[in-house]
Amino acid sequence: MAALPFWRRAAIIVFWASRHVLHVVITVLTLLLALLLVGSAFSDMVSPTVWMVAAFLGLFFPVFLGLAIGWLVVLLCLHRWRMSLVIVLALLLCCGRIWRYCPMHVGQQEAITNEMQVDGQPCRTPVDTFRVLTYNTCATGKAKLWKNDETIPVMELARQSGADVVCFQEYQFSRKGGYEEPKLRAVLQKEYPYYHIVYNSDQKHKVMGVAIFSKWPLVMKEKIDKREKKYCWAGYYELNVRGRRVALVNCHLQSNSISDKNRKLYQEQVEHFQADSLRRMEEGLRQLGPSFRTRTEQVAIINRYLAERRKQWSEPLPMLICGDMNDTPTSFAYHAMRGDMADSWQDAGFGPGITFRSAPFWFRIDHVFHSEHFHTLDAEVLRDQKMSDHYPVMVTFQLLPPNE
């Protein structure tokens, strides 16, 4: 057999070499993406005070998830079955975290009923519901922009919500002017006669903090951390709900303080890649590090406070923790604050449940956690309410009888 011409032998060598290089590239990309996906999914188990990279991995979890799904489609089209299996295994390993981040409940959850006897016949009656509205109002929906004779929409939203308890964060009022605290409170006085405000940001002309307005008596109300902390407020309350004591925490943890300039840079990178703006965006993201650490410390303070409170209870109380935690479901702060409680959005929500809507950053950072004494019927982000850079979150619970 005659020897192949040189050019043909060279072509064969190049072909096989390119196939080998392509195989190596696909393998490396697949393994790297699988590692990033799993690492970001479980990054909430590592404190930012120990390893800051974990906090950023968790922040980009939805990005890695989207890339993994897209890459899986590419691998299947290329008939790369083994590499496809690697991505599938990574997705299966993360399925619990994916469901936490983006549950897919359709419609309201099934209600729990009480069994009782009526005229000697068994029947079932619905368990009483309990609704909570939590909302970072962004300075009470920029109340200072409203004239004295105008209704402030944020307060009207709360008044018409039908919630048993309204929890506001970044609740701001003026010491002198058209949106003084008595005027704001008067809007809700009839429907919500019980209220309390926790604030640290006490400036000359305005005050900002968290506020609770309740249909049920506040038998206890206390500021959790009495030290002055900018953009951190937390209040502890015990409510008398139909003769039963319910504990509730309303909190606002340290903001990420992303400047408008950095948001614009990020938007530019999404639309048009620019090396210079990428460098400046990286510098801006580094500023998130101190916020991650601060929230970790704040959650530890709240948890220590709650641990002391629990020691004073004769029996475990039904408990809710709600507010703007400024961290996603794959963050350490979320993991530590939630503890052994349940996430109402994971119980009954649909989709990612984005609550922070300041483009191009869309995250779910407003949460409502509950103890086993509650059953979540419905969780909804009120996306038609755009008075703030956050959306309000409304959750409907059933407060289960003591024997449940």
HUFEN-V506674 format. One record per backbone hydrogen bond with DSSP energy under -0.5 kcal/mol. CO is the residue of the C=O (numbers start at 0). NH is the residue of the N-H. If there is no record, write none. Layout:
# HUFEN-V506674
co=CO nh=NH
co=CO nh=NH
This chain:
# HUFEN-V506674
co=4 nh=8
co=5 nh=9
co=6 nh=10
co=7 nh=11
co=8 nh=12
co=9 nh=13
co=10 nh=14
co=11 nh=15
co=12 nh=16
co=13 nh=17
co=14 nh=18
co=15 nh=19
co=16 nh=20
co=17 nh=21
co=18 nh=22
co=19 nh=23
co=20 nh=24
co=21 nh=25
co=22 nh=26
co=23 nh=27
co=24 nh=28
co=25 nh=29
co=26 nh=30
co=27 nh=31
co=28 nh=32
co=29 nh=33
co=30 nh=34
co=31 nh=35
co=32 nh=36
co=33 nh=37
co=34 nh=38
co=35 nh=39
co=36 nh=40
co=37 nh=41
co=39 nh=42
co=41 nh=44
co=42 nh=45
co=46 nh=49
co=46 nh=50
co=50 nh=53
co=50 nh=54
co=51 nh=54
co=51 nh=55
co=52 nh=56
co=53 nh=57
co=54 nh=58
co=55 nh=59
co=57 nh=60
co=59 nh=63
co=60 nh=64
co=61 nh=65
co=62 nh=66
co=63 nh=67
co=64 nh=68
co=65 nh=69
co=66 nh=70
co=67 nh=71
co=68 nh=72
co=69 nh=73
co=70 nh=74
co=71 nh=75
co=72 nh=76
co=73 nh=77
co=74 nh=79
co=75 nh=78
co=78 nh=80
co=79 nh=83
co=80 nh=84
co=81 nh=85
co=82 nh=86
co=83 nh=87
co=84 nh=88
co=85 nh=89
co=86 nh=90
co=87 nh=91
co=88 nh=92
co=89 nh=93
co=91 nh=94
co=93 nh=97
co=94 nh=98
co=95 nh=99
co=96 nh=100
co=97 nh=101
co=102 nh=350
co=104 nh=106
co=111 nh=126
co=113 nh=124
co=115 nh=122
co=117 nh=120
co=120 nh=117
co=122 nh=115
co=124 nh=113
co=127 nh=398
co=129 nh=396
co=130 nh=163
co=130 nh=164
co=131 nh=133
co=131 nh=394
co=132 nh=166
co=133 nh=392
co=134 nh=136
co=134 nh=168
co=136 nh=140
co=137 nh=141
co=138 nh=142
co=141 nh=144
co=142 nh=145
co=146 nh=149
co=150 nh=152
co=151 nh=154
co=151 nh=155
co=152 nh=156
co=153 nh=157
co=154 nh=158
co=155 nh=159
co=156 nh=160
co=157 nh=160
co=163 nh=214
co=164 nh=132
co=164 nh=166
co=165 nh=167
co=165 nh=212
co=166 nh=134
co=167 nh=210
co=168 nh=136
co=169 nh=138
co=169 nh=139
co=169 nh=171
co=170 nh=208
co=172 nh=206
co=173 nh=180
co=176 nh=179
co=178 nh=173
co=179 nh=182
co=179 nh=183
co=180 nh=184
co=181 nh=185
co=182 nh=186
co=183 nh=186
co=183 nh=187
co=184 nh=187
co=184 nh=188
co=187 nh=191
co=193 nh=213
co=195 nh=211
co=197 nh=209
co=199 nh=201
co=200 nh=202
co=200 nh=207
co=204 nh=174
co=204 nh=175
co=205 nh=202
co=206 nh=172
co=207 nh=199
co=207 nh=200
co=208 nh=170
co=209 nh=197
co=210 nh=167
co=211 nh=195
co=212 nh=165
co=213 nh=193
co=216 nh=218
co=216 nh=239
co=219 nh=237
co=221 nh=235
co=223 nh=225
co=226 nh=228
co=228 nh=231
co=232 nh=251
co=233 nh=223
co=234 nh=249
co=235 nh=221
co=236 nh=247
co=237 nh=218
co=237 nh=219
co=238 nh=240
co=238 nh=245
co=239 nh=216
co=239 nh=241
co=240 nh=243
co=243 nh=240
co=244 nh=317
co=245 nh=238
co=246 nh=319
co=247 nh=236
co=248 nh=250
co=248 nh=321
co=249 nh=234
co=250 nh=323
co=251 nh=232
co=256 nh=258
co=258 nh=262
co=259 nh=263
co=260 nh=264
co=261 nh=265
co=262 nh=266
co=263 nh=267
co=264 nh=268
co=265 nh=269
co=266 nh=270
co=267 nh=271
co=273 nh=277
co=274 nh=278
co=275 nh=279
co=276 nh=280
co=277 nh=281
co=278 nh=282
co=279 nh=283
co=280 nh=284
co=281 nh=285
co=282 nh=286
co=283 nh=286
co=284 nh=287
co=285 nh=288
co=286 nh=290
co=287 nh=291
co=288 nh=292
co=289 nh=293
co=290 nh=294
co=291 nh=295
co=292 nh=296
co=293 nh=297
co=294 nh=298
co=295 nh=299
co=296 nh=300
co=297 nh=301
co=298 nh=302
co=299 nh=303
co=300 nh=304
co=301 nh=305
co=302 nh=306
co=303 nh=307
co=304 nh=308
co=305 nh=309
co=306 nh=310
co=307 nh=311
co=308 nh=311
co=308 nh=312
co=309 nh=312
co=317 nh=246
co=318 nh=370
co=319 nh=248
co=320 nh=368
co=321 nh=250
co=322 nh=324
co=322 nh=366
co=323 nh=252
co=327 nh=330
co=330 nh=334
co=331 nh=335
co=332 nh=336
co=333 nh=337
co=334 nh=338
co=337 nh=340
co=341 nh=343
co=341 nh=369
co=342 nh=346
co=343 nh=347
co=344 nh=348
co=347 nh=378
co=348 nh=104
co=350 nh=102
co=354 nh=356
co=354 nh=390
co=355 nh=362
co=356 nh=358
co=357 nh=360
co=359 nh=361
co=360 nh=362
co=362 nh=354
co=362 nh=355
co=362 nh=364
co=364 nh=324
co=364 nh=325
co=364 nh=326
co=364 nh=366
co=366 nh=322
co=367 nh=343
co=368 nh=320
co=369 nh=341
co=370 nh=373
co=372 nh=399
co=374 nh=376
co=374 nh=397
co=376 nh=108
co=377 nh=395
co=379 nh=381
co=379 nh=393
co=380 nh=382
co=381 nh=384
co=381 nh=391
co=383 nh=385
co=388 nh=356
co=391 nh=381
co=392 nh=133
co=393 nh=379
co=394 nh=131
co=394 nh=396
co=395 nh=376
co=395 nh=377
co=396 nh=129
co=397 nh=374
co=397 nh=399
co=400 nh=403
